[in-house]
Amino acid sequence: MGMHRTHRRHMEREDAIETMAKNHVFKARERKRRTDRMLATVKAGKLPYAPTVMSWLSRKLEKPAKKITPEDVKTLLT
């Protein structure tokens, strides 16, 4: 006989929680690296930026990429 379904699901949940805890460290580092990289790109250039940078700016400023102005970018940099 196999493992009971509820026990198996419980073990899967525990494994998922453990995996998320391990990955949290790596993902936090990657987010910091991405933020640093994007800020360096924003400081070096001017609108319009590459699509990846515009997407990142859009998420940070909570605005559609079409509506981002140079003043919005300045507020982010300060």
N, CA, C and O atoms as a GROMACS GRO file, in nm:
protein
  312
    1MET      N    1   0.083  -0.118   0.000
    1MET     CA    2   0.000   0.000   0.000
    1MET      C    3   0.088   0.125   0.000
    1MET      O    4   0.200   0.126   0.053
    2GLY      N    5   0.035   0.226  -0.059
    2GLY     CA    6   0.109   0.350  -0.065
    2GLY      C    7   0.079   0.441   0.053
    2GLY      O    8   0.007   0.404   0.146
    3MET      N    9   0.135   0.556   0.047
    3MET     CA   10   0.115   0.656   0.151
    3MET      C   11  -0.026   0.713   0.138
    3MET      O   12  -0.077   0.728   0.027
    4HIS      N   13  -0.088   0.744   0.249
    4HIS     CA   14  -0.221   0.802   0.244
    4HIS      C   15  -0.215   0.940   0.180
    4HIS      O   16  -0.118   1.014   0.198
    5ARG      N   17  -0.317   0.976   0.106
    5ARG     CA   18  -0.320   1.099   0.028
    5ARG      C   19  -0.294   1.223   0.114
    5ARG      O   20  -0.216   1.309   0.074
    6THR      N   21  -0.359   1.234   0.230
    6THR     CA   22  -0.341   1.354   0.312
    6THR      C   23  -0.198   1.363   0.366
    6THR      O   24  -0.142   1.472   0.376
    7HIS      N   25  -0.140   1.250   0.399
    7HIS     CA   26  -0.002   1.250   0.447
    7HIS      C   27   0.093   1.294   0.336
    7HIS      O   28   0.186   1.371   0.359
    8ARG      N   29   0.069   1.244   0.214
    8ARG     CA   30   0.153   1.280   0.100
    8ARG      C   31   0.144   1.430   0.074
    8ARG      O   32   0.245   1.495   0.050
    9ARG      N   33   0.022   1.485   0.078
    9ARG     CA   34   0.004   1.629   0.054
    9ARG      C   35   0.073   1.711   0.162
    9ARG      O   36   0.132   1.815   0.134
   10HIS      N   37   0.066   1.664   0.285
   10HIS     CA   38   0.133   1.732   0.395
   10HIS      C   39   0.284   1.735   0.372
   10HIS      O   40   0.348   1.838   0.392
   11MET      N   41   0.340   1.622   0.330
   11MET     CA   42   0.483   1.616   0.303
   11MET      C   43   0.521   1.706   0.185
   11MET      O   44   0.626   1.770   0.188
   12GLU      N   45   0.437   1.711   0.083
   12GLU     CA   46   0.463   1.799  -0.032
   12GLU      C   47   0.463   1.945   0.011
   12GLU      O   48   0.547   2.022  -0.034
   13ARG      N   49   0.369   1.983   0.099
   13ARG     CA   50   0.365   2.120   0.149
   13ARG      C   51   0.492   2.153   0.227
   13ARG      O   52   0.548   2.261   0.211
   14GLU      N   53   0.536   2.060   0.312
   14GLU     CA   54   0.659   2.083   0.388
   14GLU      C   55   0.779   2.099   0.296
   14GLU      O   56   0.864   2.184   0.320
   15ASP      N   57   0.786   2.017   0.192
   15ASP     CA   58   0.895   2.029   0.095
   15ASP      C   59   0.890   2.164   0.025
   15ASP      O   60   0.994   2.227   0.003
   16ALA      N   61   0.771   2.209  -0.010
   16ALA     CA   62   0.756   2.337  -0.078
   16ALA      C   63   0.800   2.452   0.012
   16ALA      O   64   0.866   2.545  -0.034
   17ILE      N   65   0.765   2.445   0.139
   17ILE     CA   66   0.804   2.550   0.233
   17ILE      C   67   0.955   2.553   0.249
   17ILE      O   68   1.015   2.661   0.253
   18GLU      N   69   1.016   2.437   0.257
   18GLU     CA   70   1.162   2.429   0.269
   18GLU      C   71   1.230   2.485   0.145
   18GLU      O   72   1.329   2.557   0.156
   19THR      N   73   1.179   2.451   0.028
   19THR     CA   74   1.236   2.499  -0.097
   19THR      C   75   1.224   2.651  -0.107
   19THR      O   76   1.318   2.718  -0.150
   20MET      N   77   1.108   2.705  -0.069
   20MET     CA   78   1.089   2.850  -0.075
   20MET      C   79   1.186   2.921   0.019
   20MET      O   80   1.238   3.027  -0.014
   21ALA      N   81   1.211   2.863   0.135
   21ALA     CA   82   1.304   2.924   0.229
   21ALA      C   83   1.446   2.926   0.171
   21ALA      O   84   1.518   3.025   0.187
   22LYS      N   85   1.485   2.819   0.105
   22LYS     CA   86   1.618   2.814   0.043
   22LYS      C   87   1.629   2.914  -0.072
   22LYS      O   88   1.728   2.986  -0.083
   23ASN      N   89   1.527   2.917  -0.156
   23ASN     CA   90   1.532   3.003  -0.274
   23ASN      C   91   1.520   3.151  -0.240
   23ASN      O   92   1.564   3.236  -0.316
   24HIS      N   93   1.461   3.181  -0.124
   24HIS     CA   94   1.441   3.321  -0.085
   24HIS      C   95   1.574   3.396  -0.081
   24HIS      O   96   1.582   3.511  -0.125
   25VAL      N   97   1.677   3.332  -0.030
   25VAL     CA   98   1.808   3.395  -0.021
   25VAL      C   99   1.862   3.429  -0.159
   25VAL      O  100   1.909   3.541  -0.182
   26PHE      N  101   1.856   3.334  -0.250
   26PHE     CA  102   1.908   3.356  -0.384
   26PHE      C  103   1.827   3.460  -0.461
   26PHE      O  104   1.882   3.544  -0.532
   27LYS      N  105   1.695   3.453  -0.446
   27LYS     CA  106   1.610   3.547  -0.519
   27LYS      C  107   1.627   3.689  -0.467
   27LYS      O  108   1.622   3.784  -0.544
   28ALA      N  109   1.646   3.704  -0.338
   28ALA     CA  110   1.667   3.837  -0.280
   28ALA      C  111   1.796   3.899  -0.336
   28ALA      O  112   1.800   4.017  -0.370
   29ARG      N  113   1.900   3.817  -0.345
   29ARG     CA  114   2.026   3.866  -0.404
   29ARG      C  115   2.007   3.906  -0.550
   29ARG      O  116   2.058   4.010  -0.594
   30GLU      N  117   1.935   3.824  -0.624
   30GLU     CA  118   1.912   3.853  -0.766
   30GLU      C  119   1.830   3.980  -0.783
   30GLU      O  120   1.857   4.059  -0.874
   31ARG      N  121   1.730   4.001  -0.699
   31ARG     CA  122   1.650   4.124  -0.706
   31ARG      C  123   1.737   4.247  -0.683
   31ARG      O  124   1.722   4.348  -0.751
   32LYS      N  125   1.828   4.238  -0.587
   32LYS     CA  126   1.918   4.350  -0.558
   32LYS      C  127   2.009   4.376  -0.677
   32LYS      O  128   2.028   4.491  -0.716
   33ARG      N  129   2.065   4.270  -0.735
   33ARG     CA  130   2.151   4.287  -0.853
   33ARG      C  131   2.074   4.350  -0.969
   33ARG      O  132   2.126   4.439  -1.036
   34ARG      N  133   1.951   4.304  -0.991
   34ARG     CA  134   1.871   4.358  -1.100
   34ARG      C  135   1.841   4.506  -1.076
   34ARG      O  136   1.851   4.587  -1.168
   35THR      N  137   1.806   4.541  -0.953
   35THR     CA  138   1.777   4.681  -0.921
   35THR      C  139   1.900   4.768  -0.945
   35THR      O  140   1.889   4.875  -1.004
   36ASP      N  141   2.016   4.723  -0.900
   36ASP     CA  142   2.140   4.798  -0.921
   36ASP      C  143   2.169   4.815  -1.069
   36ASP      O  144   2.208   4.923  -1.114
   37ARG      N  145   2.151   4.707  -1.145
   37ARG     CA  146   2.177   4.710  -1.289
   37ARG      C  147   2.082   4.807  -1.361
   37ARG      O  148   2.124   4.884  -1.447
   38MET      N  149   1.955   4.803  -1.325
   38MET     CA  150   1.856   4.890  -1.389
   38MET      C  151   1.880   5.036  -1.352
   38MET      O  152   1.870   5.123  -1.438
   39LEU      N  153   1.912   5.063  -1.226
   39LEU     CA  154   1.939   5.201  -1.186
   39LEU      C  155   2.061   5.256  -1.259
   39LEU      O  156   2.062   5.372  -1.298
   40ALA      N  157   2.164   5.173  -1.277
   40ALA     CA  158   2.282   5.217  -1.351
   40ALA      C  159   2.246   5.250  -1.496
   40ALA      O  160   2.295   5.348  -1.552
   41THR      N  161   2.160   5.169  -1.555
   41THR     CA  162   2.116   5.194  -1.693
   41THR      C  163   2.034   5.322  -1.702
   41THR      O  164   2.050   5.400  -1.796
   42VAL      N  165   1.948   5.344  -1.604
   42VAL     CA  166   1.864   5.465  -1.604
   42VAL      C  167   1.951   5.589  -1.587
   42VAL      O  168   1.929   5.690  -1.654
   43LYS      N  169   2.049   5.582  -1.498
   43LYS     CA  170   2.137   5.697  -1.476
   43LYS      C  171   2.221   5.729  -1.599
   43LYS      O  172   2.251   5.845  -1.624
   44ALA      N  173   2.260   5.628  -1.674
   44ALA     CA  174   2.348   5.646  -1.789
   44ALA      C  175   2.275   5.698  -1.913
   44ALA      O  176   2.337   5.765  -1.996
   45GLY      N  177   2.147   5.669  -1.926
   45GLY     CA  178   2.077   5.704  -2.049
   45GLY      C  179   1.965   5.803  -2.028
   45GLY      O  180   1.958   5.872  -1.926
   46LYS      N  181   1.878   5.810  -2.128
   46LYS     CA  182   1.760   5.895  -2.118
   46LYS      C  183   1.644   5.826  -2.189
   46LYS      O  184   1.665   5.730  -2.264
   47LEU      N  185   1.524   5.875  -2.166
   47LEU     CA  186   1.406   5.815  -2.227
   47LEU      C  187   1.415   5.820  -2.378
   47LEU      O  188   1.471   5.916  -2.430
   48PRO      N  189   1.364   5.726  -2.450
   48PRO     CA  190   1.310   5.597  -2.409
   48PRO      C  191   1.423   5.496  -2.388
   48PRO      O  192   1.521   5.494  -2.463
   49TYR      N  193   1.409   5.414  -2.288
   49TYR     CA  194   1.506   5.310  -2.256
   49TYR      C  195   1.468   5.181  -2.328
   49TYR      O  196   1.368   5.175  -2.399
   50ALA      N  197   1.551   5.080  -2.310
   50ALA     CA  198   1.522   4.948  -2.367
   50ALA      C  199   1.394   4.892  -2.304
   50ALA      O  200   1.359   4.932  -2.193
   51PRO      N  201   1.325   4.802  -2.371
   51PRO     CA  202   1.198   4.750  -2.318
   51PRO      C  203   1.210   4.687  -2.179
   51PRO      O  204   1.117   4.699  -2.099
   52THR      N  205   1.322   4.621  -2.150
   52THR     CA  206   1.335   4.562  -2.017
   52THR      C  207   1.341   4.669  -1.909
   52THR      O  208   1.284   4.654  -1.801
   53VAL      N  209   1.411   4.777  -1.939
   53VAL     CA  210   1.423   4.887  -1.842
   53VAL      C  211   1.288   4.958  -1.829
   53VAL      O  212   1.248   4.994  -1.718
   54MET      N  213   1.219   4.978  -1.938
   54MET     CA  214   1.087   5.043  -1.932
   54MET      C  215   0.988   4.958  -1.852
   54MET      O  216   0.907   5.012  -1.776
   55SER      N  217   0.996   4.829  -1.868
   55SER     CA  218   0.909   4.740  -1.791
   55SER      C  219   0.941   4.751  -1.642
   55SER      O  220   0.850   4.756  -1.560
   56TRP      N  221   1.068   4.753  -1.608
   56TRP     CA  222   1.110   4.765  -1.469
   56TRP      C  223   1.065   4.900  -1.412
   56TRP      O  224   1.013   4.907  -1.301
   57LEU      N  225   1.085   5.008  -1.489
   57LEU     CA  226   1.041   5.140  -1.446
   57LEU      C  227   0.890   5.144  -1.425
   57LEU      O  228   0.840   5.204  -1.330
   58SER      N  229   0.818   5.080  -1.514
   58SER     CA  230   0.673   5.077  -1.505
   58SER      C  231   0.628   5.011  -1.375
   58SER      O  232   0.535   5.059  -1.310
   59ARG      N  233   0.694   4.903  -1.338
   59ARG     CA  234   0.659   4.837  -1.211
   59ARG      C  235   0.697   4.923  -1.092
   59ARG      O  236   0.621   4.932  -0.996
   60LYS      N  237   0.813   4.986  -1.096
   60LYS     CA  238   0.858   5.068  -0.983
   60LYS      C  239   0.773   5.193  -0.965
   60LYS      O  240   0.741   5.232  -0.853
   61LEU      N  241   0.736   5.256  -1.078
   61LEU     CA  242   0.659   5.380  -1.071
   61LEU      C  243   0.508   5.357  -1.069
   61LEU      O  244   0.430   5.450  -1.049
   62GLU      N  245   0.468   5.232  -1.090
   62GLU     CA  246   0.326   5.195  -1.096
   62GLU      C  247   0.251   5.280  -1.199
   62GLU      O  248   0.143   5.333  -1.173
   63LYS      N  249   0.312   5.290  -1.317
   63LYS     CA  250   0.254   5.363  -1.429
   63LYS      C  251   0.277   5.283  -1.557
   63LYS      O  252   0.374   5.207  -1.566
   64PRO      N  253   0.190   5.299  -1.655
   64PRO     CA  254   0.219   5.238  -1.785
   64PRO      C  255   0.345   5.300  -1.845
   64PRO      O  256   0.373   5.417  -1.824
   65ALA      N  257   0.418   5.222  -1.919
   65ALA     CA  258   0.545   5.269  -1.976
   65ALA      C  259   0.525   5.392  -2.066
   65ALA      O  260   0.613   5.478  -2.072
   66LYS      N  261   0.412   5.400  -2.134
   66LYS     CA  262   0.387   5.514  -2.223
   66LYS      C  263   0.374   5.645  -2.146
   66LYS      O  264   0.399   5.752  -2.201
   67LYS      N  265   0.334   5.637  -2.019
   67LYS     CA  266   0.308   5.758  -1.941
   67LYS      C  267   0.424   5.799  -1.851
   67LYS      O  268   0.410   5.891  -1.770
   68ILE      N  269   0.537   5.732  -1.862
   68ILE     CA  270   0.653   5.766  -1.781
   68ILE      C  271   0.721   5.888  -1.841
   68ILE      O  272   0.752   5.892  -1.960
   69THR      N  273   0.744   5.988  -1.757
   69THR     CA  274   0.808   6.111  -1.800
   69THR      C  275   0.947   6.121  -1.737
   69THR      O  276   0.978   6.049  -1.642
   70PRO      N  277   1.031   6.210  -1.789
   70PRO     CA  278   1.164   6.230  -1.728
   70PRO      C  279   1.154   6.273  -1.581
   70PRO      O  280   1.242   6.239  -1.501
   71GLU      N  281   1.051   6.347  -1.546
   71GLU     CA  282   1.033   6.390  -1.407
   71GLU      C  283   1.007   6.269  -1.316
   71GLU      O  284   1.055   6.265  -1.202
   72ASP      N  285   0.932   6.173  -1.366
   72ASP     CA  286   0.908   6.050  -1.288
   72ASP      C  287   1.038   5.976  -1.263
   72ASP      O  288   1.061   5.924  -1.154
   73VAL      N  289   1.122   5.971  -1.365
   73VAL     CA  290   1.251   5.903  -1.352
   73VAL      C  291   1.339   5.975  -1.251
   73VAL      O  292   1.408   5.911  -1.172
   74LYS      N  293   1.336   6.108  -1.253
   74LYS     CA  294   1.416   6.186  -1.157
   74LYS      C  295   1.371   6.156  -1.014
   74LYS      O  296   1.455   6.144  -0.925
   75THR      N  297   1.241   6.145  -0.991
   75THR     CA  298   1.193   6.117  -0.856
   75THR      C  299   1.239   5.979  -0.810
   75THR      O  300   1.265   5.958  -0.692
   76LEU      N  301   1.249   5.886  -0.903
   76LEU     CA  302   1.296   5.752  -0.868
   76LEU      C  303   1.445   5.754  -0.832
   76LEU      O  304   1.488   5.681  -0.743
   77LEU      N  305   1.522   5.836  -0.900
   77LEU     CA  306   1.666   5.841  -0.878
   77LEU      C  307   1.703   5.917  -0.751
   77LEU      O  308   1.813   5.897  -0.698
   78THR      N  309   1.616   6.000  -0.702
   78THR     CA  310   1.649   6.077  -0.580
   78THR      C  311   1.611   6.003  -0.456
   78THR      O  312   1.632   6.054  -0.346
   0.00000   0.00000   0.00000
